[in-house]
């Protein structure tokens, strides 16, 4: 089971803050692995420590980081490729950036 979350990253090329979708670890196999990329994360603030790398999810057909606003594209891709999406499990965790949990059937 993988946890999908929303993260804000600093896009140094565009000089903007982007909301993207990330997964908690690199999938070992399956179609999800095909669209996950290790992303170096720039500091959002000099006063806050954070992990330097995250596992960003790529747009399935365009091979760029998927924005949070494109979440329906990701969910459709996962369902079409045999994944189950669980949005109820995370309701008890008080994590407003949590999107859902997914597992391969």
C-alpha positions in Angstrom: 0.0 0.0 0.0 1.3 3.4 -1.0 0.4 6.8 0.5 -0.3 9.7 -1.9 0.1 13.2 -0.6 0.1 16.8 -1.8 3.4 18.7 -1.6 4.5 22.2 -2.4 7.8 22.5 -4.2 9.8 25.5 -5.3 10.1 25.5 -9.1 13.4 27.3 -9.6 13.0 27.5 -13.4 9.7 29.3 -13.3 10.3 30.9 -9.9 6.9 29.7 -8.6 5.6 27.4 -5.9 3.9 24.3 -7.4 1.5 21.8 -5.8 2.4 18.3 -6.9 1.5 14.7 -6.0 4.0 12.5 -4.2 4.2 8.9 -3.1 5.8 7.8 0.2 8.4 5.5 -1.4 9.5 4.2 -4.7 7.2 1.4 -5.9 9.0 -1.9 -6.6 6.9 -2.9 -9.6 3.6 -2.2 -11.5 2.4 0.8 -13.5 2.8 3.2 -10.6 6.6 2.6 -10.7 6.6 3.8 -14.3 5.4 7.2 -13.4 7.4 7.9 -10.2 10.6 10.0 -10.3 13.0 10.9 -7.5 12.8 14.7 -7.3 15.4 17.0 -5.6 13.4 19.3 -3.3 14.6 22.9 -2.9 14.2 24.6 0.5 11.0 26.6 0.8 12.4 28.5 3.7 15.9 28.9 5.2 14.4 28.4 8.6 12.7 25.0 8.0 14.5 21.6 7.5 12.8 19.2 5.1 13.8 16.0 3.2 16.0 16.8 0.2 14.4 14.3 -2.1 10.8 13.2 -2.6 9.1 10.7 -5.0 7.1 12.9 -7.4 4.5 11.5 -9.7 4.8 12.2 -13.4 1.9 12.9 -15.8 1.3 9.5 -17.4 1.6 10.7 -21.0 3.6 13.9 -20.8 6.4 12.8 -18.6 6.5 16.0 -16.5 5.6 16.4 -12.8 1.8 16.0 -12.3 0.2 19.0 -10.7 -2.2 18.5 -7.8 -5.0 20.0 -10.0 -4.5 17.1 -12.4 -5.2 14.5 -9.7 -8.2 13.0 -11.7 -5.8 12.0 -14.5 -3.7 10.1 -11.9 -6.6 8.4 -10.3 -8.0 7.3 -13.6 -4.6 5.9 -14.7 -4.3 3.9 -11.5 -7.8 2.5 -11.7 -7.3 1.5 -15.3 -4.2 -0.3 -14.3 -5.6 -2.4 -11.5 -5.1 -0.3 -8.4 -7.5 0.2 -5.6 -7.9 3.7 -4.2 -8.8 4.1 -0.5 -9.8 7.6 0.6 -11.4 6.5 3.9 -8.4 5.0 5.6 -6.6 8.4 6.0 -9.6 10.3 7.4 -8.5 9.4 11.0 -5.0 10.7 10.6 -5.5 14.5 10.6 -3.2 15.0 7.7 -4.7 17.7 5.4 -2.1 16.9 2.7 -3.0 13.2 2.5 -4.9 12.4 -0.7 -5.4 8.6 -0.4 -3.8 5.2 -0.2 -3.4 3.0 -3.2 -2.6 -0.7 -3.6 -2.2 -2.9 -6.6 -4.8 -5.7 -7.0 
